[in-house]
Amino acid sequence: MNRRISLFSLFGFDVKIDASWLLLAALISWTLAEGVFPALTPGWTAGTYWWMAVAVTIGLFFSIVFHETSHSLVARRFGIHIRGITLFVFGGVAEMEGEPESPRAEFLMAVAGPISSLFLAAILFGLVEAAGRFNAPEPVAGVLWYLAYINGLLASFNLVPAFPLDGGRMLRAGLWAWRRDITWATRIAASAGNLFGLLLILLGVVEIFRGNFVSGIWQFLIGTFLRGAAAMAYRQTLAQQLFAGFQVGEVMNQNPLVVSPDLTIAELVEDYVYRYHDREFPVVKDGIIVGCIGTRQVARLEKPRWPTVSVRQAMTACTEADTIQPNRRALDAFTKMSSSGRSRLFVTADKRLVGVLSMQDLMEILAVRLELSGDHGATETLLHADR
């Protein structure tokens, strides 16, 4: 989720959509207008089916926001900060900073989503009944019925005990309460999520071979997403447990490799990129970080210009996404790199470069601590999970 559009604020939570959700909205509208509603309410014009489809798509948007807001309100009740609510191609997510501190908090946060969707479905089915009694137009009743059906389906799907679905979080909460071990509970719940994702992938392949291409592709993609999300959630839980108490300044490389702004691009490539195989370097002058330079900036220049263009001319300014302070939690650095896809962060204090922290360093620290704990299964999961 890289391109987000801010829409509005609800109960203090910023609601955004990822650009991928627009693709989902278009696909849903087309499917409903061209296939579902002509079969559900025959005899109406194409224009009627299209406004019904758009109305359901808008209703689905607010249904997902309602679902995620329920999670967010309960999370706030337990002191967990929510950065915002984002809708993307596979649904929506409440972006939590940190994890629940107790099984009870985890369970209540998780169950709030399906309960809210079932509540909304009940209200919508009641409106369908009212529409029938007051002889409302059939397309209106059709929109209300389909929105009620979608919310019931949303609740049912999320109750599947497969992490990171709500049912999987409820499963983790129960296992956590039983064994008092969140790492073990997350591993079991994530394994269930992995298996459920694999099942969806297989069902998707079957649907494709049966000729239901669109349905099969969506099942395949959702299954792939669930498997990746389950693996990532397990890694983040491991990181939270193993990085507890550590700050960035304690685990960073205190003697980072830096480049001078006076180097030419040719010297940078020959003496740094080819020699050390790093893709990005901090540009430092008199101890102050003045920019960032890497293979991405170099690739924008034609090779004949490399000997005449300086690093100062080609570098870009370092942003908040590139840097972190030494007194921040190591877990914050891990989360920041995992969510952005960055492989390293430059550690700064008052604009001075004091170190570099890479994802590889963090993963090696995690692996060593896991090996010392004797948890070899977790070590393999950590080292071989998709990044």
C-alpha positions in Angstrom: 0.0 0.0 0.0 2.1 2.9 -1.3 -0.2 5.4 -2.9 -2.8 6.5 -0.4 -5.5 9.2 -0.7 -6.8 10.8 2.4 -10.6 11.2 2.5 -11.9 12.3 5.9 -11.5 11.8 9.6 -13.9 9.7 11.7 -13.8 9.6 15.5 -10.2 11.0 15.2 -9.1 8.3 12.7 -7.9 9.3 9.3 -9.7 7.3 6.6 -7.7 6.7 3.4 -7.9 4.6 0.3 -5.1 3.0 -1.5 -5.0 3.4 -5.2 -5.6 -0.4 -5.5 -9.1 0.0 -4.0 -10.2 2.0 -7.0 -9.5 -1.1 -9.1 -11.6 -3.2 -6.7 -14.4 -0.6 -6.9 -14.4 -0.6 -10.7 -14.4 -4.4 -10.8 -17.2 -4.7 -8.3 -19.4 -2.1 -10.1 -18.8 -3.8 -13.5 -19.6 -7.2 -12.1 -22.8 -6.1 -10.4 -24.1 -4.0 -13.3 -23.4 -6.5 -16.0 -24.0 -9.8 -14.2 -25.5 -9.8 -10.7 -28.3 -7.3 -10.8 -29.7 -8.3 -14.3 -30.2 -11.8 -12.8 -31.4 -10.6 -9.4 -33.9 -7.9 -10.6 -34.6 -8.6 -14.3 -36.5 -6.2 -16.5 -34.8 -2.9 -15.7 -32.6 -0.7 -17.9 -28.8 -0.9 -18.1 -28.7 2.6 -16.5 -30.6 1.4 -13.5 -28.3 -1.6 -13.0 -25.3 0.7 -13.1 -26.6 3.1 -10.5 -27.5 0.1 -8.3 -24.0 -1.2 -8.7 -22.4 2.2 -7.8 -24.7 2.5 -4.8 -23.6 -1.0 -3.6 -20.0 -0.1 -4.1 -20.3 3.1 -2.1 -22.2 1.1 0.5 -19.5 -1.5 0.6 -16.9 1.3 1.2 -18.8 2.6 4.2 -19.4 -1.0 5.5 -15.7 -1.7 5.5 -15.0 1.7 7.2 -17.6 0.8 9.8 -16.0 -2.6 10.4 -12.5 -1.2 10.8 -13.7 1.7 12.9 -15.1 -0.8 15.4 -11.7 -2.4 15.7 -10.1 1.0 16.1 -12.5 2.2 18.8 -11.9 -0.9 20.9 -8.1 -0.6 20.3 -8.2 2.9 21.5 -10.0 1.8 24.6 -7.0 -0.5 25.4 -4.5 2.3 24.8 -3.3 1.2 21.3 -2.7 4.1 19.0 -4.3 3.7 15.5 -2.5 5.6 12.7 -5.5 5.5 10.5 -7.9 3.2 8.5 -6.9 2.3 4.9 -8.9 0.5 2.3 -7.0 -1.4 -0.3 -7.7 -4.0 -2.9 -8.2 -6.9 -0.4 -10.4 -5.0 2.0 -9.4 -2.7 4.8 -7.0 -2.4 7.7 -6.8 -0.5 11.0 -3.1 0.5 11.2 -2.2 -0.3 14.8 1.1 0.9 16.4 1.9 -2.1 18.5 0.0 -5.2 19.6 -2.6 -5.8 22.3 -1.1 -6.4 25.7 -3.5 -9.1 26.9 -5.6 -12.0 25.4 -8.7 -10.1 26.5 -7.8 -7.0 24.6 -6.9 -9.1 21.5 -10.2 -11.0 21.6 -12.4 -7.9 22.1 -10.6 -6.0 19.4 -11.0 -8.9 16.9 -14.6 -9.8 17.7 -15.7 -6.1 17.4 -15.4 -6.3 13.6 -17.7 -9.3 12.8 -20.2 -8.0 15.4 -20.4 -4.6 13.7 -20.8 -6.3 10.3 -23.6 -8.5 11.6 -25.2 -5.5 13.3 -25.2 -3.6 10.0 -26.5 -6.6 8.1 -29.4 -6.9 10.5 -30.3 -3.2 10.1 -30.1 -3.5 6.3 -32.3 -6.7 6.3 -34.8 -4.7 8.4 -34.7 -1.9 5.8 -35.4 -4.5 3.1 -38.5 -5.6 5.0 -39.6 -2.0 5.4 -39.0 -1.3 1.7 -41.4 -4.2 0.9 -44.1 -3.0 3.2 -44.0 0.5 1.8 -43.8 -0.7 -1.8 -40.4 0.8 -2.5 -39.0 0.4 -6.1 -37.5 -3.0 -6.7 -34.0 -1.6 -7.4 -33.9 0.1 -4.0 -34.9 -3.1 -2.3 -32.3 -5.0 -4.4 -29.5 -2.6 -3.3 -30.4 -2.9 0.4 -30.7 -6.7 0.2 -27.3 -7.0 -1.5 -25.6 -4.7 1.0 -27.1 -6.8 3.8 -25.8 -10.0 2.1 -22.3 -8.5 1.7 -22.1 -7.5 5.3 -23.2 -11.0 6.4 -20.6 -12.4 4.1 -17.9 -10.0 5.4 -18.7 -11.1 9.0 -18.6 -14.8 8.1 -15.4 -14.7 6.1 -13.7 -12.8 8.9 -14.7 -15.3 11.5 -12.7 -18.0 9.8 -10.0 -19.0 12.4 -7.1 -18.1 10.1 -4.7 -15.3 11.1 -4.7 -12.4 10.3 -8.5 -12.5 9.8 -10.6 -11.6 12.9 -11.3 -15.3 13.6 -7.6 -16.0 13.5 -7.0 -13.2 16.0 -9.7 -14.6 18.2 -8.0 -18.0 17.9 -4.7 -16.4 18.9 -6.3 -14.8 21.9 -7.7 -18.1 23.1 -4.3 -19.9 22.6 -2.5 -17.0 24.3 -4.8 -17.1 27.3 -4.3 -20.9 27.6 -0.5 -21.1 27.3 0.4 -17.5 28.2 2.8 -17.6 25.3 1.9 -15.1 22.5 4.8 -16.3 20.2 3.5 -19.8 20.3 -0.1 -18.7 19.9 0.8 -16.5 16.9 2.7 -19.4 15.3 -0.4 -21.7 15.5 -2.8 -19.0 14.3 -0.5 -17.9 11.5 -0.1 -21.6 10.4 -3.9 -21.8 10.2 -3.8 -18.6 8.1 -1.2 -20.1 5.9 -3.2 -23.3 5.4 -6.4 -21.4 4.7 -4.5 -19.2 2.2 -3.2 -22.3 0.5 -6.7 -23.7 0.3 -8.0 -20.6 -1.4 -5.1 -20.8 -3.9 -6.0 -24.4 -4.8 -9.7 -23.5 -5.0 -8.8 -20.6 -7.3 -6.8 -22.9 -9.6 -9.8 -25.3 -9.8 -12.1 -22.4 -10.6 -9.8 -21.2 -13.3 -9.7 -24.7 -14.9 -13.5 -24.8 -14.7 -13.8 -21.6 -16.7 -14.6 -19.2 -13.9 -11.5 -17.1 -14.5 -12.4 -13.9 -12.6 -13.6 -15.8 -9.5 -10.5 -18.1 -9.6 -8.1 -15.2 -9.9 -9.6 -13.4 -6.9 -9.4 -16.6 -4.8 -5.9 -17.1 -5.8 -4.8 -13.5 -5.0 -6.7 -13.4 -1.7 -5.1 -16.7 -0.7 -1.6 -15.4 -1.6 -2.2 -12.2 0.3 -3.4 -14.1 3.4 -0.3 -16.4 3.4 2.0 -13.4 3.1 0.1 -11.4 5.8 0.2 -14.4 8.2 4.0 -14.8 7.7 4.5 -11.1 8.2 2.4 -11.0 11.4 4.4 -13.9 12.9 7.7 -12.2 12.1 6.4 -8.9 13.7 5.4 -10.8 16.8 8.8 -12.5 17.1 10.4 -9.1 16.6 8.2 -7.5 19.3 9.2 -10.2 21.8 12.9 -10.4 21.0 13.5 -6.6 20.5 11.8 -5.7 23.8 13.9 -3.2 25.7 16.3 -2.6 22.8 16.9 0.9 21.3 18.2 1.6 17.8 21.4 3.0 19.3 22.2 -0.4 20.8 21.9 -2.4 17.7 23.0 0.0 14.9 26.4 -0.1 13.1 28.2 2.8 14.8 30.9 3.0 12.1 28.9 3.3 8.9 30.3 3.6 5.5 29.7 7.1 4.2 30.5 9.0 1.0 31.7 12.5 0.3 29.6 14.9 -1.7 32.7 15.7 -3.7 33.1 12.2 -5.2 32.2 11.7 -8.9 29.5 9.1 -9.7 32.1 7.0 -11.4 34.2 6.9 -8.2 31.0 6.1 -6.2 30.2 3.2 -8.4 33.7 1.8 -8.7 34.9 2.3 -5.1 31.7 1.9 -3.1 28.8 0.2 -5.0 31.0 -2.5 -6.7 33.2 -2.9 -3.7 30.7 -3.1 -0.8 27.5 -4.1 -2.8 25.3 -1.6 -1.0 22.5 0.0 -2.9 22.4 3.3 -0.9 24.8 5.4 1.0 24.6 8.4 3.3 26.3 11.5 2.0 28.2 13.2 4.9 30.2 16.3 5.2 31.9 17.3 8.5 29.7 14.7 10.3 26.4 16.2 9.0 24.3 14.1 6.7 23.6 16.2 3.7 21.8 13.7 1.4 21.4 10.1 0.2 22.8 8.5 -2.9 22.3 5.1 -4.4 21.8 3.0 -7.5 18.4 4.5 -8.1 19.9 8.0 -8.6 22.9 6.7 -10.5 20.6 4.8 -13.0 19.0 8.1 -14.0 22.3 9.3 -15.4 23.8 8.3 -18.7 27.0 6.3 -18.2 29.2 8.7 -20.1 28.3 11.4 -17.6 29.4 9.5 -14.5 33.0 10.9 -14.5 31.8 14.5 -14.6 28.8 14.5 -12.3 29.4 14.7 -8.6 27.5 13.0 -5.8 26.4 16.4 -4.6 24.7 17.0 -7.9 23.0 13.6 -8.1 22.0 12.9 -4.4 18.6 13.5 -3.0 17.6 14.9 0.4 17.1 12.4 3.1 13.5 12.3 4.4 11.8 10.9 7.5 11.3 7.7 5.7 15.2 7.3 5.4 16.1 8.2 8.9 15.5 7.3 12.6 16.7 8.5 15.9 19.0 6.4 18.1 16.6 6.6 21.1 13.7 5.0 19.2 12.8 1.3 19.8 14.5 -1.3 17.6 11.0 -2.6 17.0 10.0 0.8 15.5 12.9 0.5 13.1 11.9 -3.1 12.1 8.3 -2.0 11.6 9.3 1.0 9.6 11.5 -1.0 7.2 9.0 -3.8 6.9 6.1 -1.5 5.9 8.2 0.6 3.5 10.3 -2.1 2.0 13.5 -0.3 2.8 16.6 -2.3 3.6 18.3 0.2 5.8 17.8 3.4 7.9 20.3 6.2 8.6 20.5 6.9 12.3 20.7 10.6 13.0 20.9 13.0 16.0 20.6 16.7 15.4 21.4 16.2 11.7 24.6 14.3 12.5 24.9 10.7 11.2 25.6 8.5 14.2 25.0 5.1 12.7 23.3 2.9 10.1 20.7 0.1 10.8 20.0 -2.5 8.2 17.3 -5.1 8.0 20.0 -7.7 7.5 21.5 -6.7 10.9 18.1 -6.9 12.6 17.3 -10.3 11.1 20.7 -11.7 12.2 20.1 -10.4 15.7 16.7 -12.1 15.8 18.1 -15.3 14.4 20.9 -15.4 17.1 18.4 -14.8 19.9 16.1 -17.4 18.6 18.9 -20.0 18.3 19.9 -19.3 21.8 16.3 -19.8 23.0 16.3 -23.2 21.2 13.3 -22.2 19.0 14.7 -23.6 15.7 11.3 -23.6 14.0 10.9 -19.9 14.6 14.4 -19.3 13.3 13.6 -21.1 10.0 10.4 -19.1 9.6 12.2 -15.9 10.3 15.1 -16.5 7.9 13.1 -17.9 5.0 9.8 -15.8 5.2 9.1 -13.6 2.2 10.3 -10.1 2.7 
